[in-house]
């Protein structure tokens, strides 16, 4: 057993309390490697924002669970070195079963998500409750999910989304004891969150996605006043990165995300955690493709990963300041 308290990580409980009170959302950024982690911490230190470092099942397979745990330790020390001890949580994203969630808890994660959303309702309740009981015994917070998000992210895939049913949320949260609830109101995993047929098209060819189901969110808030809500699949898919990737030889057609004005609106509600993964992938890829196209003699990874890290930092800073409203709230989350 490895205790996350020993390395200075925090769970999400105080983060979410502060976010609900201050009407902002905690950024939850996925990472797989050192450059991504550095960019996240740099951006959050400079903007004085709390942050949730998210690790997917795919990230654990790619980077190794022990390396990721020690990267989280490094993130805490790195923030201190940069001059601001921001609150940092290490979170399992889309835990597929009890065994993976338990392994993460035993290896220093301060928060876990158990995703039983594809299971029958009673099985989702039973699995979530099992994880909650183990996690709470170790002061680890648990995120659960009701409803199904469409799209693809690592090993998580669904052909279509199913909105969360507001009439189920009281029963689910009371039976499971989960600390936060991920809901489905129209967000989706991946860079293609909507099909072209679901969007309207402007004269310049830009796809405009349908709005999120804020009526469903409002109904859930009414059922669960003051309960922390989470939005997955909330990358905005910045079109400047899509265009740059395609300018330099990539192919990412029909890329469309969640408009930032809708995320700003969500952040002022009970939504106190917003997940971002695809935006980071796009920013990094755009920067690397540009370097390869403009500097054909470059073969030192530092010369293309360094600029990619800077682009990531720039993007995360903008999210914290202009979208989630988390900038300046680090001290509130302690």
N, C-alpha and C positions, 0 to 999 in steps of 0.2 A: 504493500500500500504506500502510495506517494501522496502526501498531503499538500494540496495547492496553496494553503496558507503560508507554508514555509518559504515559498518563493515570491510572495507578495501579490499573488493573483486574488481577485475578489469574485464572489458569485454575483448574480444579476439582481438580487433583491433590492438593495439600496439604489442601484442604478434606475430600476423601473419606478421606484417610489419617487425619485427626483424627477424623472421624465414625466410622470403623470402630473406632478405638482407644477412643473415648469412648462408644460405643453411643448415638449420637444421629443425627438426620438433618438435612441442610442444607435449609432451606426454599427452594423454587424458585417464585417468584411472578411470574406474567405481568403485564405492564403495557402500556398503550397511550397513556397521557397523563401530564401533569405531576402531577396530583393523586394518581394511583396510585403513581407513583414516589416522591413525597414521603412518602406514608403508609408505604410499604415501608421507606424509609431511616429515617424517624423511629422506627418500631417496632423495627427491627434495631439502631439506635444505642442506644436506651434499654434494650434487652434484651441489648446486647452480643453480638449474633448475627451470624455470617457469613450471606451471602445470595447467591442466584443470581437476577439479573434476567433474566426470560425474555421473548423476543420471538418471536411466531409469524409465519408468513407473512402472516396477516391484519393483524397489528399493523404490519408493515413497509409494507403497502399503505395502511393508514389514516393512519399518522403520518409516513411517509417515513423511509427508512433513514438519511439523514444527520441528521435531527432526533433519531432514537432514539439514534444514536451519541453525539451531543452531550449528550443527556439522561443517558447513562451517565457521560460526563465530569462533568456537573453533579452526578450522584449521589455520585461520589467526593468532589468538593469540598464538597457539602452535608454529607456525613457528617463530614468534617474540621471544618467550621464548627460542627456540633452537638457536637463534642468527642470523637469516637471514630472512628478510622480503621479501620473494620471491613473485612474482606475482601469484595470485591464482584466477582462474575463476570458477564459479559454473555454470554448463551447463546441460540443459535437453537433454538427449539422446533419439532420436526417438520419439519426441512429436507426438502423433497420431492425434491431432486436435487442433483447435484454442483455445478451452476452457482450455485444459491442459496447452498449452503454455502460455496463459494469466495468469492462476493461478500461474505458476512458476514465471513469471515476477512480478506479484503482491506480491510474497512472497520471493523476494530477490535474484532470479537467475540473473546472469549477462550476460548469453548467453543461447539461446535456439536453438534446432534443431526442425524444422517442417518437418516431413517425409510424403510427399505426393507422393512418388515415385511409389506406387502401383495404383495411380489414373490415369485416362486419363490425357494427357499432359495439356490441358487447365484448368482442375480442380486443378492440382498440382500448376499451375501458380497462380490461383485465391486464393487458400488457403495460399500459401507462401506469396503472396503480403499482404494478410490480417494480417498475423502474423508480417511481417516486419513493416508495418505501426504502429501497436501498440507497438512493441518492440522499434523501433527507437525513438518513443515519450518519452521513458524512458531510453534512452542511453544503450539499451540492443542489443547485436549483434545476428544475425540470420544465422544459417546454414540450407541449403536446400539440397535436394537430387534429382539427375537425374540418371536413371538407377536403376536396382534392384539387390541387393545382395542375394545370396542363403543362406541357413542355417537357424538356429534357435537361437534366443537370447531373453530370457524372452517372451514377447508377439509378437515379431517381427519374422515372418517366411515366407520363400519363397522356393518353391521346386527347382527353378532354377534361375540362375543369368541372367541378361540382361545388356550387356555393355552400358555405357552411349554413346549417339550419339553426337559426336563432333559438328555436324552441328546444334544442338539444343541449345548449351550452351550460345551463345551470346544472342539469343532471350530470353531465360529463365532468365538469370541474369539481363538483362536490364529491363524486364517487372516486375520482382519481387523486385529488389533492395536488394537481399540477400547479406550478407557479405562474405560468403564462400560457397563452393559447394562440397558436398560429391558425389563422382563418383564411378562407378562400373567398375573395370578393372581386376576382377578375385579374389578379396578377398571375404571372406564369413564369416558369423556369426557362432559361436559355436566352438567346439573342433575338429569336423570332417569337415574341410573346403573343402575337395575333397573326392570323392569315391575312393576306391582302383583301380577301372577301369580307373580313370582319371590320376592315378599316374604310374610311373615306379617303379619297386621294385629292390633294390640292393640285392646282394648275401646274406647279413646278414638279409634280410627281411625288412629293412627300406624302407618306402614309400617316394618317391621323387615326390613332386607335380609339376604340370605344371607351367611355368613362368607366371608372371603377364603380362598383355597386355600393355607394356610400349609404344607401338606404338599409342594406344588409348590415353594414358596420354599425349604423345607428341603432338598429334593432338589437344587435348583440350587446352594445353598450348599455341599452336599457335593461336587458336581462342581467348583465354582470357589471353594475356600476363600480368603477374603480379597479377593475381587473385588468392586468397587463395583456395587451393584444399585440401579436406579431404579424408582420407582412413578409412573406417569402416572395421570391421572384420579382424583386422591385428595382432591378436595374433600369435606367432610363434609356440605355443604348444610344449614347451621344452620336449624332449623325456625322460630326466632324471626324470621328474615329472610323466609322464605317466608310466614309468617302476616302480617307487616307489609305486604309487597307486596300481598297479597290484601285485607287490610283497607282499603288505600287505593286500590283499584280495579284492581290488577294481576291477572293470571291465570297462575299457574305450577303447574298441577296435577301431582300424582304426583311431586313433587320429592323425591328421596331420595338420600342420599350414603353415603359410607363412614364407619361409626361411628368416633369418635375413639379409642376403646379399641383398635381394631384397628390404627390408624395408630401408636399408642404402641408396640404390640407390634412392628410392622414396623420402627420406628425403632431398636429394640434389636437388630436382626438385621444382616444384610449390606446392608440397604436404607439407603443414606446420602444419597439425594436424593428428596424427595417433592414432587410438583408440585401447585400449587393455582392455579386460575383461576376456576372458577364461583363459589366462595365470595366472592371479591372483587366479582364482578358483582352477586351478590345483596345483599351488604352496602351497596354503593353505591346500587343501585336502591331498596332499602328506605328509606334515609335521604333520598333525593331525593323519593320519593313522599310521605313524611311531611311534608316541608317544603312541597311543593306543595299538599297537602290542608289543612294547618293555617295556612299563610300565603299566602293566595291573591293577595296583592298583590306577591309576590316575583317579580322578573324579572332581578335582578342575578345572574349565574352564580356569583359568589363566595359568595352567601348560601345557595346549595344545594350547590355543589361543596365548600365549606368543611366543612359538617357531614358530607358523604359521605366526605371525606378523613379526618375524625376517626373515623368508624365503621370505616373500613378499617384505620386504625392500631390501633385497639382490638382488632380481630379478629386482625390479624397478630401483635400482642404476645401474645395468648392462644395462638396456634399455636406461637410460638417457646418460650414458657415451659411450657405445659401439654400440648402434643401432640408436637412434634418433639424437644424437649429441647435445642435449639440455643442457648438463652439462656446467656450467660456463656462461650461457647466461641470468641468472635471471635479472641482472641489465640492459641488453639491452632491456628488455620487459616492462620497466616502462615508 
